[in-house]
Amino acid sequence: MISDERMTFKVFDDAGKEVECEVLFTFESDETKKNYMVYTDNTVDDEGNTKVYASIYTPGEDETKLIPIETDKEWQIIETILDELQSSMKENVTGNGQE
């Protein structure tokens, strides 16, 4: 069953302001053996694209700690997944079965 309930959490930005973030998805990489969380604060950049962030986390902790991603290899893994998701979404929108 699919739930419409959003998974959200709050963080403090550099200015100390509380910001609500929405979890887009989480995954474990077979390559790095780490768990990643991809999320957004629902703000947009100058080109109108929604800003998306990613961090390492440990599932099952009482208080989730987001750990910065520091290697190019890990960023490549995340970018590949985001590209695949974006392509899949575009195909679903344009290939909706109508001819």
N, C-alpha and C positions, 0 to 999 in steps of 0.2 A: 504494500500500500504506500502510495506517495503522500508525503505530508507537505502542506503549504507553509508550515511553521519555519520561520527563518532562524538560523543559528547565529546569534550575535554575541559580541563581547565588547567591553569598553577598555580603551587605552587612553593614556595621556600623551598629547603631542609635545613638541619641544617647548611650546609656550605654557605648558601646564594645563591646557584646556582638555576636558574629557571629550573623547570622540568615540562614537559607536561604529563598530566595524561589523560587517556581515561575512560569515564564512561561505565561500563559494564552493570549495571542496577540499578534501584532505586525501592524501595518498601516501603509501609507503613505497620507496624506491628499492627494487631488487638489487640495483647496482650499488647504492650507498648504504643500504640497510637502515635508512633514517626515515622518519615520518615528517611530512610537509603539510602545511596549511596554506591555502591560497585564499586571500580575503580582500575585501574592498571597504573603503570608508564612503563609497558612493559619491566621491567627488570626481570631477572631470578635468582633463588637461586642456591646454590651449587649443587642441585640435578636436575637442569634444569627445575624446575617448575616456571611458571610465578608468580611473586609476586602480590598479590591482597590485597587491603586495604578496610576498610569500615569506614564510619563516619555517624553521625547524621546530617541532614540538614533540613532546612525549605524551601519547594518549594514555588516559586513565589516571592522570595526576589530579589531585584535588584542586590544585591551583595551576592552571596551564601557564607555562612560561614560554614565550616566543623567543627563539634564539636566531640571531641573524645568519643569513646564508653568506658564506665568505668565499666560496670557490667558484670559479668559472664553470667547472664541470657540473656542479649542482644547478647553477643558473641555466645551463644548456638543457638539462633534464626538464626543468620547469617550463622553459620557453617552448620546448618541443611539445609538451603536453598541452600548453595553452594554444599553440598553433593548431594542433590536432582538434581540440575542442572547438576552436573558432571555425575551422574548415567544416567540421561536422554540423555546426549550427547553421552555417551558410547553406550547406546542402539541404538541410531540413527545411529551410525557409524557401529556397528556390526550387527544390525538388519535392513539392508537396503532393505529388501524385496527380495533379491536374494537367491535362493536355489540351 
